Amino acid sequence: MAAGNSGDIQMNGNVDWNAIAKQTLRYQYDAKRASVCLWFILFFFNAEQRREASNQWESLWHDLSFVEQMALPQPPPELKPAPYPVEQMNADLALLFKNGDVKMLSETALLKPESLTFDEEGFRNRLLDRYTDNGISIEPGMERLADTLPAEFSFLQALISQRADDKEQARFFFGHLRPLGYATIKVLREKASGTNLELVAQALHRFLVAEETLYKNGYEGEPLSARPIN
């Protein structure tokens, strides 16, 4: 679904409206993907802005459906679940993290400004340091983090914030981040049964499927349009 560049807009001095429409659609598509990822960032990482995630609960599903319509040959129907109040979000996360500290994910060192530049080695080292500081023993290597909490949530922040070109992004996504995402889904379903976290897991699963299809089909975004989140 690669779009043409500005040189494709002009044809023999005339405006190519098809190229404009295609480019506009791609920018909208990238914006929807960024919006879906931002929702997970707010929900899992930022307790202070979790109310915004609650307000955008319906928009999450609408934006996710838009992405699926563009990425998947047979997209599932859009879901329109009941509202998810922020108080319930906090209670569900407190149930997930039995110590009740729902702020733990917003305080992680992974959200420091230097993490906004893609650095696989630095990302891995910060992640390992995070667990060491919390008394968690892990074998070196991102794959080994898939069975731990809150390691699997960190894939979202990295997926959004890194500024690498899409080929490097795809390599990192399939090599390390995608398994962590599916580990997140497993944890949400097993440890938060009967709460709306199961719906969050469903949304995350659908997003990962769409992203996987996207990269397998060779999608090439542009730096200015792909995930413009700071």
Contacts in CASP RR format, 6 or more apart in sequence:
PFRMAT RR
TARGET T0000
AUTHOR 0000-0000-0000
METHOD contacts of the structure
MODEL  1
MAAGNSGDIQMNGNVDWNAIAKQTLRYQYDAKRASVCLWFILFFFNAEQR
REASNQWESLWHDLSFVEQMALPQPPPELKPAPYPVEQMNADLALLFKNG
DVKMLSETALLKPESLTFDEEGFRNRLLDRYTDNGISIEPGMERLADTLP
AEFSFLQALISQRADDKEQARFFFGHLRPLGYATIKVLREKASGTNLELV
AQALHRFLVAEETLYKNGYEGEPLSARPIN
1 26 0 8 1.000
1 29 0 8 1.000
1 70 0 8 1.000
1 214 0 8 1.000
1 217 0 8 1.000
1 219 0 8 1.000
2 26 0 8 1.000
2 218 0 8 1.000
2 219 0 8 1.000
2 220 0 8 1.000
2 221 0 8 1.000
3 19 0 8 1.000
3 22 0 8 1.000
3 23 0 8 1.000
3 25 0 8 1.000
3 26 0 8 1.000
3 221 0 8 1.000
3 222 0 8 1.000
4 19 0 8 1.000
4 22 0 8 1.000
4 23 0 8 1.000
8 16 0 8 1.000
8 19 0 8 1.000
8 23 0 8 1.000
9 15 0 8 1.000
9 16 0 8 1.000
9 19 0 8 1.000
9 20 0 8 1.000
9 23 0 8 1.000
10 16 0 8 1.000
11 19 0 8 1.000
25 70 0 8 1.000
26 221 0 8 1.000
26 225 0 8 1.000
27 225 0 8 1.000
28 66 0 8 1.000
29 66 0 8 1.000
29 67 0 8 1.000
29 70 0 8 1.000
30 221 0 8 1.000
30 225 0 8 1.000
30 226 0 8 1.000
30 227 0 8 1.000
30 228 0 8 1.000
31 225 0 8 1.000
31 228 0 8 1.000
32 63 0 8 1.000
32 66 0 8 1.000
32 67 0 8 1.000
33 67 0 8 1.000
33 211 0 8 1.000
33 227 0 8 1.000
34 160 0 8 1.000
34 226 0 8 1.000
34 227 0 8 1.000
34 228 0 8 1.000
34 229 0 8 1.000
35 59 0 8 1.000
35 60 0 8 1.000
35 63 0 8 1.000
36 60 0 8 1.000
36 63 0 8 1.000
36 64 0 8 1.000
36 67 0 8 1.000
36 203 0 8 1.000
36 207 0 8 1.000
37 156 0 8 1.000
37 159 0 8 1.000
37 160 0 8 1.000
37 207 0 8 1.000
37 227 0 8 1.000
37 229 0 8 1.000
38 160 0 8 1.000
38 229 0 8 1.000
39 53 0 8 1.000
39 56 0 8 1.000
39 59 0 8 1.000
39 60 0 8 1.000
39 63 0 8 1.000
40 156 0 8 1.000
40 204 0 8 1.000
40 207 0 8 1.000
41 156 0 8 1.000
41 157 0 8 1.000
41 160 0 8 1.000
41 229 0 8 1.000
42 49 0 8 1.000
42 50 0 8 1.000
42 52 0 8 1.000
42 53 0 8 1.000
42 56 0 8 1.000
43 50 0 8 1.000
43 53 0 8 1.000
43 89 0 8 1.000
43 200 0 8 1.000
44 105 0 8 1.000
44 150 0 8 1.000
44 153 0 8 1.000
44 156 0 8 1.000
45 105 0 8 1.000
45 106 0 8 1.000
45 108 0 8 1.000
45 111 0 8 1.000
45 153 0 8 1.000
45 156 0 8 1.000
45 157 0 8 1.000
46 105 0 8 1.000
46 106 0 8 1.000
47 90 0 8 1.000
47 102 0 8 1.000
47 103 0 8 1.000
47 105 0 8 1.000
47 106 0 8 1.000
48 106 0 8 1.000
50 86 0 8 1.000
50 89 0 8 1.000
50 90 0 8 1.000
50 102 0 8 1.000
51 86 0 8 1.000
53 60 0 8 1.000
53 86 0 8 1.000
53 89 0 8 1.000
54 83 0 8 1.000
54 84 0 8 1.000
54 85 0 8 1.000
54 86 0 8 1.000
54 89 0 8 1.000
57 81 0 8 1.000
57 83 0 8 1.000
57 84 0 8 1.000
58 80 0 8 1.000
58 83 0 8 1.000
60 203 0 8 1.000
61 78 0 8 1.000
61 79 0 8 1.000
61 80 0 8 1.000
61 81 0 8 1.000
61 203 0 8 1.000
62 78 0 8 1.000
64 78 0 8 1.000
64 203 0 8 1.000
64 206 0 8 1.000
64 207 0 8 1.000
64 210 0 8 1.000
65 75 0 8 1.000
65 77 0 8 1.000
65 78 0 8 1.000
65 79 0 8 1.000
67 207 0 8 1.000
67 210 0 8 1.000
68 75 0 8 1.000
68 76 0 8 1.000
68 206 0 8 1.000
68 210 0 8 1.000
69 75 0 8 1.000
71 210 0 8 1.000
71 211 0 8 1.000
71 213 0 8 1.000
71 214 0 8 1.000
71 217 0 8 1.000
72 209 0 8 1.000
72 210 0 8 1.000
72 213 0 8 1.000
76 206 0 8 1.000
79 199 0 8 1.000
79 202 0 8 1.000
81 196 0 8 1.000
81 199 0 8 1.000
84 196 0 8 1.000
84 199 0 8 1.000
88 195 0 8 1.000
88 196 0 8 1.000
89 196 0 8 1.000
90 102 0 8 1.000
92 192 0 8 1.000
92 195 0 8 1.000
92 196 0 8 1.000
92 197 0 8 1.000
93 100 0 8 1.000
93 102 0 8 1.000
93 197 0 8 1.000
94 100 0 8 1.000
94 101 0 8 1.000
94 102 0 8 1.000
95 191 0 8 1.000
95 192 0 8 1.000
95 195 0 8 1.000
96 187 0 8 1.000
96 188 0 8 1.000
96 191 0 8 1.000
96 192 0 8 1.000
96 197 0 8 1.000
97 104 0 8 1.000
97 149 0 8 1.000
97 150 0 8 1.000
104 150 0 8 1.000
105 150 0 8 1.000
105 153 0 8 1.000
108 130 0 8 1.000
108 150 0 8 1.000
108 154 0 8 1.000
109 115 0 8 1.000
109 126 0 8 1.000
109 129 0 8 1.000
109 130 0 8 1.000
110 123 0 8 1.000
110 126 0 8 1.000
110 127 0 8 1.000
110 130 0 8 1.000
110 154 0 8 1.000
110 157 0 8 1.000
110 158 0 8 1.000
111 157 0 8 1.000
115 123 0 8 1.000
115 126 0 8 1.000
115 157 0 8 1.000
115 158 0 8 1.000
115 161 0 8 1.000
116 161 0 8 1.000
116 162 0 8 1.000
116 163 0 8 1.000
116 230 0 8 1.000
117 162 0 8 1.000
117 163 0 8 1.000
118 158 0 8 1.000
118 161 0 8 1.000
118 162 0 8 1.000
118 163 0 8 1.000
118 164 0 8 1.000
118 168 0 8 1.000
118 169 0 8 1.000
118 172 0 8 1.000
120 172 0 8 1.000
120 176 0 8 1.000
123 158 0 8 1.000
124 140 0 8 1.000
124 141 0 8 1.000
124 142 0 8 1.000
127 142 0 8 1.000
127 145 0 8 1.000
127 151 0 8 1.000
127 154 0 8 1.000
128 138 0 8 1.000
128 140 0 8 1.000
128 141 0 8 1.000
131 137 0 8 1.000
131 138 0 8 1.000
131 145 0 8 1.000
131 148 0 8 1.000
131 151 0 8 1.000
136 148 0 8 1.000
138 144 0 8 1.000
138 145 0 8 1.000
138 148 0 8 1.000
138 151 0 8 1.000
142 175 0 8 1.000
142 176 0 8 1.000
142 180 0 8 1.000
143 175 0 8 1.000
143 176 0 8 1.000
143 179 0 8 1.000
145 151 0 8 1.000
145 152 0 8 1.000
145 180 0 8 1.000
146 152 0 8 1.000
146 179 0 8 1.000
146 180 0 8 1.000
146 182 0 8 1.000
146 183 0 8 1.000
147 183 0 8 1.000
149 187 0 8 1.000
151 180 0 8 1.000
151 183 0 8 1.000
152 180 0 8 1.000
152 181 0 8 1.000
152 183 0 8 1.000
152 184 0 8 1.000
152 187 0 8 1.000
153 184 0 8 1.000
154 180 0 8 1.000
155 176 0 8 1.000
155 177 0 8 1.000
155 178 0 8 1.000
155 180 0 8 1.000
155 181 0 8 1.000
155 184 0 8 1.000
156 181 0 8 1.000
158 172 0 8 1.000
158 177 0 8 1.000
159 169 0 8 1.000
159 173 0 8 1.000
159 177 0 8 1.000
159 227 0 8 1.000
160 227 0 8 1.000
160 229 0 8 1.000
161 227 0 8 1.000
161 229 0 8 1.000
162 169 0 8 1.000
162 172 0 8 1.000
163 223 0 8 1.000
164 172 0 8 1.000
165 223 0 8 1.000
166 215 0 8 1.000
166 219 0 8 1.000
166 220 0 8 1.000
166 221 0 8 1.000
166 226 0 8 1.000
170 215 0 8 1.000
170 218 0 8 1.000
173 211 0 8 1.000
173 215 0 8 1.000
174 212 0 8 1.000
174 215 0 8 1.000
178 208 0 8 1.000
178 211 0 8 1.000
178 212 0 8 1.000
181 204 0 8 1.000
181 208 0 8 1.000
182 205 0 8 1.000
182 208 0 8 1.000
184 201 0 8 1.000
184 204 0 8 1.000
185 201 0 8 1.000
185 204 0 8 1.000
185 205 0 8 1.000
185 208 0 8 1.000
188 197 0 8 1.000
188 198 0 8 1.000
188 200 0 8 1.000
188 201 0 8 1.000
188 204 0 8 1.000
189 198 0 8 1.000
189 201 0 8 1.000
192 198 0 8 1.000
192 201 0 8 1.000
END
